[in-house]
Amino acid sequence: MPRADHHTLIRPTVAPGASPSSPPWLPWAVLGVSLAVALVAAFTLPDYWLLIATSVVVSMTSLIGLGIVTGSAGMIALCQMTFAAVGAWVLDFLMTQTPLPTWFGGFAFIVAMIVGALSAAILGFVVSLPALRLRGVNLAVVTLGVAAAADLTLERVSFPDQWRGSTIARPFGIPGVSDLSGNRNYFLFAAAVVAIIAVSVFFLQRSRVGATWRSVAFSERVTASAGTSVVFAKVSAFTVSAFIGGIAGALLIGQLGTANYGTFHTLNSLGLYLLSIAVGAHFLEMAFLGALIVVLVPELLKEWRLPLDWSGIVYAALGILALTTNSNLGDDIRKAVFRRRRRLGSDESASRLTSLPRLPVAVPQPPGEVVLDVQGLTVAFGAVKALTGVDLQLRRGEIRGLIGPNGAGKSTLIDALTGFLPEHGGRISVGGEEIDRLPPHRVARVGLRRTFQQDRVPSTLTVGAYVRFVARGKASPETIDEALAYLGCPPQATALQNVDVGTRRVIEVAANLAARPLVLMLDEPAAGLSHEEHLAFADRLRGIPEHFGTTLLIVEHDLDLVRSVCTSVTVLDFGEVLASGTAEEVLADPRVARAYMGEGELL
């Protein structure tokens, strides 16, 4: 078994078990202050401004839900008000057309609100299914079509309270809109609901589920390679967003006492989407700011005696600004804070790789059992064969180099092994388990992991959150600290957007080591490192099998790195194995030199 005490480690500054981004009491302190402010507002604001404050709370709920899809998961959803309409319609029906108020009394509104939100979540699940295949403009068209269809349906069917001219009873017997004390109490009720939602989303975003959303926004391939289902990531984001949207719709008609289909018009969904991407509604404080804009812009237009339709122009301008700058207000504020910390000398994003002590020379160990067995692997794209009958075996504790000229099939081999090219011939097994037809996330769970040739580390996470995500939440804080320290990575609290590309590549390796895979395939892992970092990284790579118990397959063009790190080498040329054996034998083979330099160079 690997032992951590063999080597001197530089420990990160974040204590094991500590929160990687903020003190554990901070969210509860913010919650307490927010509720205190709401309580003060409820008893000090005039009647009209109390209604405005309630509208802000309801709008914030919608933006929190939309921020999950647009900000966290990086998808386009133009039907958030449709989810709100479903939640509102179901609550309206249950409160006015069924004996639910008689059965549950003052709690009937809450029961109906939850049922309405669940109904909206079902629609969110259905809408998410096209998202499994569609992206960008195509997904926008689908969600816009859902919103338009809902508009037509609501216009024809109307809301149940209008069938008989009834009104919707508020929870706990709270009086209607015309009563000041009723509006005050309903504001407090709505503030309590949004507080529960905000806290739940806060912890959800910092959980593995939240990391999954941010990862799928960055790259679906990275998400799958970390052992996470892309299907789960997209479906869960839409479903949770729709559930929260349904809550917002229920709160809205509880505030008004009646419902109108025009409130949930498609144009309102478009404006909400533009505002969401402009402010960065996946940040809770930005969702509050967005809600203020949603409510106060029309109020200002009324004050200045301008057409209310101009509010759409404001939202569009903000959305266009966000799209053209590829940023949002929440990100910009956080970057400004980081720049200030850097000026004050508190930046810890630099790599410590070159300051690590050299590892003792490892004593050669006899090869262990076969952990990766590839037989006759063939990949064809139409009439072109990218791989032909490739055989490869890796034994436990081995570090094998995979080299070859550009176009030899190295990246294709990794894609085929990790499930991204399922239509291949041959047989692949990891630890004795056949993985030929497994999807990528299942391959990763079996114990075959990979890194990527390009930078594929999501910049929206912290170092610690990224490592926990890649390790699928199964690595202890001590294990994460150990993996990061072994490769001289920045502390867990460091935001990845503040880390240079070369260091992010090293963090990617550390994260996969924290998952303790049987086999880890590294695709040009030293790219982006300085010469000194390159040498230190090679030294650390040599110790990985002993330290972490992981077998390595390294795809690399740098033959000096291959010579110094790899115990064996396989050469691919035109999709076939040209040579395989010890590093000394293979690199001295004239056929290998010919494949790299050509006949003319050798002559």
N, C-alpha and C positions, 0 to 999 in steps of 0.2 A: 504494500500500500504506500502511496506517496506520503511523505512526511514534511510538514511545513518548517520544522526546526532545523533543517539541514542548511538553510541559507539565511543570511542577514537580510532583513526586509526594512524598507523605509515605510513607516506607517502613515496613512493619511491623517489629516488633522481632525476628521470627523470621528467621533467616538463610536464604537460598535453599538448598533441599536438606536443611535440618534437619528432624528429626522434629517434627511439629506438636504432639505431646503429651508426649513423654518423650525422654531421651537415648537414642541408638541402642544403647548398651551395657546399658541397664537390664534388658531382658528376659533377656539372657544372664546378668547378675549374679544376678537372682532365680532363674533356673534352676540356676545353680551352687550357690547357698545351699540351695535346696530339695533338691538331690541330696545335698549334704553332710549335711543334717539327716536325710534318709532313711538314709544310710549309718550315721550315729551311732545312729539308732533301731534299725536292724537288729541291732546288736551290743550294745545295752544293754537293750532291752525284754525282759521275761520272755516265755515261750512264748505264754501266753494273750493278752497285750497285743500281741504281734507279729501274731497272727491278727486282732485288732481293727484294728490299723494297716493290714493288707492289705485288710480290709473297707472302711476309709475310702478307700483308694486306688481300689478298684473302684467304690464309690458316687460318688466324685468324677468318674470317667469317665462314668458315666451322666448325672450332672447337667450336665457340660460339653456333652454332646450335646443334652440336653433344653433347655439354655439357648439354643442356637442358634435353635430353633423358637419357644420361648415368649418369650424375652427379646429376642433380636436381631430376629427376623422378626415377632414379635407375633402368632403364631397359637396355637391351642389344640391340644395333642397329649396324649391320655390313653392312649397305647399305647407308651410308651418301653420298658417292661419286655417288651413283645411283641417289639420289635426285639432286645432282649437275649436273649430266648428263642430267636429264630431263629438268632442268631450262636452261641449255646450248643449248640443242637440239631445244627447243621451240623458244628461242631467235634467234638462227641460222636460223630456218625456217622462222620466221617472218621478219627477216632483209634481207634475200636473196631470198625468194620465194614469197613474197607478196608486195603489194604497200605501206606497212606501212611506210618506210622511206620517201616516197613522201608525204604521208598524214601528218606526224608529224615532218618532218624535223629533226633538231638536237635533238628533244625529243624522237625520235622513239626508240632509244636504251633503254631509261628508261621505256617506255611503254612496250617494248618487254621483258625487264628484269622482270617487275612486273607480266606480264602474264606468263612468264616461272616459276617464283616463285610460283604463284598460282597453276600452273599445278603440280609442285613438291609437293605442299601442299596436293593436291588431292591424289597423290600416297601415301603420308605420312599418310593420313586418312585411306586409304585402308590397308596399312601395319599395322596400329595400331589395326585393328580389331582382328587379332590373339592374340595380346598382352592382350586382355581382358580375355583370357583363359589360355594363355601360359606364362611361366616365365623361367628365367635362360637359360639352354642349349637349351631347345625346342624353345624358342623365338629366340635365336641366330641362330639356324638352319633355321628358317623361313626367317629371314632377310638376311642371307647369300644366301639362295636360290633366293631371290628377286634380290640380287646383281649379282649372276651368270646368271640369266635369262636376266637381262639387258645387261650384257656383250655380250651374244650371239646375242641379238637383235641388239645392236649397231654395232657389227661387220658385220652383214649382211646388215643392212639398211644404216649405215654410217651417217655422218652429212650432212645436206643439202648444206653447202657451198662447199663440195667436189663433189656434183653432177655436178656442172658447173665450178668448179675451181675458184669460187668467194671468196672475202674476206668480213669480217664483219666490217661495218662502226662503228667507235666509236661515243660516244655522242657528241653533240654540234660541230661537224665537227673537232674533235681532230684528228690530223694526225696519221698515222700508226706506227708500231713498229720501222721502220728505222729512224724516226724523233725524235731527242732528246727533242725538245719542246713538241712534242706529248706525249712522254712517261712521261715527267714531269707533264703535265696537266692530263693525265689519272691516274697517281699515286694520284694526289690531289682529283680527282673524286672518285677513289676507297676508299681513306681515309675518304672522307666525307660520303660515303655510310656506311662503317663499323662503323663510329662514330654514325650515326643515329641508326644503329642496336644495337650497344653496349649500348647506352643510353636507348633505348626501352626495351632491355632485362634486364638492371639494374633495372628499375622501375617495370617491369613485375615480376621479381624474388622477389621483395619486396612487391608485391601485394598479394591479397588472392589467385590468380591463382598460383603464385610462391610457396606460402606456401602449396597449394594443391599438387603440384608436389613433394615437399620434404616430405610431409606427406605420400603420396602413396608409396614413396621409402622406408619409414620406416615401414609402416603397412597399408594394405588396410582396415583392420577392424577399425583402428583408424580413417582413413579418412572418412569412411562411418558413423561412430558414431558421427562425428563432423558435420553431415548434408551435406557432400559433395559427389557428385557422383564420384565413382572410374572410371566409364566409361569416364566421362568428363576429369578427371585428365590425364588418359593415352592417350586418343585421342588428347587432346589439346597439350600435350607434343610432340607427334610424328608430329602433323600437323605443329606446329610452327617451330620445328626443320627442317622439310622438306622444309618449306618456305625459311628459312635462307640458307639452303643448295642450293636451287635453285638460290638464289641471288649470292652465291659464284660461282656456275657454270657459270652464265652469266658474272660475272666479269672476270672469268678466260679466256673465249674465247674472251672477249673484249680486254684483255691484249695481247693475242697471235694473234688475227686477224683471226684465223682459229681454227678448232677443230679436235681432234683425239680421237677415242674411247679408245685408250690405256691410255689416261690421267685419265680416270674414272674407271680403272680396279678394280676388287674386292680386289686385294691385297692392293691397296691404301686405300680402306675403312677399311681393317683390321688394317693397320698401323695407320690410323687416330684414330681408336677406342682405340688401345693400348696406344697411346700417350695421348688421352683424359683422360683415367682413371689414367694414371701415374701422370700427372701434375694437374688434377682437373680442367678441362676446363670449369666447371660451374662457376668458378671464372674468371672474365673478364681478370684480369692481368695474370692469368695462361694460358688463351687462347692465349694471346699475346706471352708468353714464349714458349708455345707449337708450335706456328707458327714459331718462330725463330728456334726451333729445326728442324721442318719439312724442312725448307728451307736451313739452314746452314749446317746440317749434310751432305747432298749430296755435298755441296760445299767443305767441309773439306775433304771428301773422294776423290774428284777430285784433290784437292791440294796435297793430300798425295799419289795420284796415286793408289788408292784402288778401287775395284769393287763397283759400286753404289748400287748393291744389298745388300751390307752390312748394308745399312741404315735400312733395315727391321730387321736385328739382333739387332740393337740399340733400335728400337721401342719395339721389343719383350722383350728385357731385362728389359726395363723400365716398360712395362705392367706386366710382371711376378713379378717384385719387388712390384708393387702396389697391385697385387692380393694376394701375400703371406703376406704382412704386413697389408692388409685391410685398407690402408690409401693412401693418395696422397700428392704431394708436397704442394698444397695449404692449406690442413688441417694441415700439419706439421708446416708450417710457422705460421699459426694462433695460434696453440697450444703453440709454442715457445713464441709468443708475450704475450699470457695470463700468462705463467709461469713467464715472466719478470715482468708483472704488479703485479702478486701475491707477488713476492719478494720485489717489491717497496711498498707494502702495499695498493694497490688500488683494491684488490679483494672484490667484493660485492656479491659473489654468496652464502654466508651463509644465512640460514633461520633466521628470526627474530621472529619465532613463540613463543619461550619461554619468550621473552621480552614484549609480548603483555599484556595489562592490563586485569584482569579478568572481564568478563561481569557480569552485575547484573542478579540476578535470575529472570528468565522470569515468568511473571504471566500467569498461565494456561488459555488457550483460548478454547472456545467451538469448537468442530470440524466443519470444513467448508464442502463445497460440495465435492462429490466424484470426484477426478481428475484422478485416475487410477482404472479401473474396469476389473478384470480378472475373467472369469467364465469358469469352466470346462476345464482348459488348460491341454492338454495331448500331450506328445512328446514320440515317439517311434523310436528306431533304430533297424529296423528289428523286431525280436520277443521280444526285450528287451524294456520295458517301463521305460523311464527316469523320466517322470512326469505323474501322473494319476489324472485327475479331480481336478486340483488345482484351488481353489477360493481365490481371494485376492482383497481387496478394500483398497485404500489409499484416505484419505480425506485431503483437503487443510490444510497446517500447521502442518501435522502429521510427526513424525519421527518414522518410523517403522523398527525394526530389523528383519532380515531374518537369522535364525540360523539353525543349523543342523549338524550332523556328516559328515565327508568326504564321498562323493558319494551320498549325500542325494538329489541332484538335484538343488542346489542353482545356480550354474553357468549356468546350462541348462535353468533354469527359466529366468535368465537375457538375455541369448542369444535369447530365444524365444520371450520375450517381445520386444526386440530391433530389430527384423526382421532378425536375422542371422539363425534362424531355421523356415523358412516360412511354412514347411509342418507339421503343428501342428493342433490339434483339439481344439475346444473351441472358446472363444470370448475374444478379448482384445479391450478396448477403453480408450482413453486418452482425458480428457476434453470433453467427450461426443462424440468424433469422433472415429469410428472404424479403427483400424490399422492392422487388422489380416494379410492382404496380402501386406502390404506396404514394400518396400525395406528398408534397414537400414537407408539410408540417409534421406528418407522421414519420417521415424519414428522420427528421431532426430529433423526434422523441425517442426513436430507437437508439440513437447515439452517434449519428453521422452528421457533423456540423460543418459549416463552411464560412469563410469570409469572402469579400468581394474585391474585384480588381479596382473598382472605383470606390470613392467615399460613399458609403451607404449607412452612415450613422445618423439617426434623426437628431437634428440640431435643436428640436423643441424640448428635449429631455435634459435632465441633469445626468452626470456621469453615473451616480448611484442608481437612479431610476432606470437608465438604459441597461445597466448590468443586471438588475433584478428582472427586467423584462426578458432579456435574452436567456437568463437562467430559469425562466418560467416560475419565478417566485420560490424556487426550491433551495436557493443559496442563502445561508445565514449571513448576517452582517459581518461576522468574522471571516467567512469564506470570501465575501466580496472584497473586504479590505485586503485579504491575502493576495487575491488575484491582481488587484490594482497595484498593490505595493510591489509585487514580484516584477512587474514590467514598468515600474516607475511612473504610473499614471497620476493625474491630478486627483484631488480628494472627491469624495462622492457628491459634495454639495456644488461642485463646479458645473455651470451651465455649458452644455456641449457647443452651443453657438459661439462661445468665447474661446474655444480650443482650436488650434491650428490643425490642418488636414492630416499631417503626418502623425500627430499625437492621437487624433481620432482613430486612425488606422490601428494604432497600438491598443487603444481602449477596446476596439472591436475584438481583437484577439483575447484580451483579458476577460471580456464579458463571456465569450464562448468557453474559455477555460473554467470560469466560475460554474458553468453548467455541467462540468465534468463529463464530456462526451467520450465515447470509446475512440473515435477518430475525428480529428479536426483537419480540414483541408484549407490551407492558406493560399490565397491567390495574390501573388506579388505583395506580400505583407510589408516589405521594407520601403515601398514606394512613398516618396515624400519625406523621408528621414534624411537628416544631415549625415556626413561621413562618420562623425563620432557616434551619433545615435545608431547608425547602421551597425557599427562594430559591437556596441553594447547590446543591441537587439539580438544579434546573432548569438552572442554569449548566452542570453536568456533563453533563446529558442532551444539550444542544446540541452538545457536542464528541464524542459517541460515534461518529457516522459517520466522522469524520476519524480519530479515534484508534484505533478498533477495526475499521473497515470494515464495520460492521453497520448495516443499515437498520432504522428503528424504526417501529412502529405503536403509538400510545399511546391507550389507552382512558381517558378522564378526564372527570370532571364539573367540575373546576376550570377554567373558561374562561380565567382569568388565566394558568395554567400552559400551556394550549394556545396562547394568543396569544404567549407569550414563547419557546416551544420549537419549535412545529410550523411547518413551511414550507408544509404543505397540510393540508386538513381534509376529512373525509367525515362527513356527518350521516345517521344512520339514524332513521327514525320509522315505527313500526308495521311493522318488518321490511323496509322499502324505503329505498333511497337517496333522501334528500330533497334534498341538495345536495352538491356536491363541487367543490373548486377550491383556490385559495390561501386561507390563513387569513384575510386581510383581507376577501376577497370573501365567503366563506362566513359569517363571523361578522357581517357587515353585512347579510346576506340577511334580509328581513322574515319569510320562511317559517320560518327557523331560530328567530327570536325567538318566533314564534307557537307553534312546537312545544314550546318550553321553558316559556312563560308563559301560552299560551292567548289566545284572541281577547279575552276580557274584560279581561285585564290590559293589552293593547295599547290598548284603547279608553279 
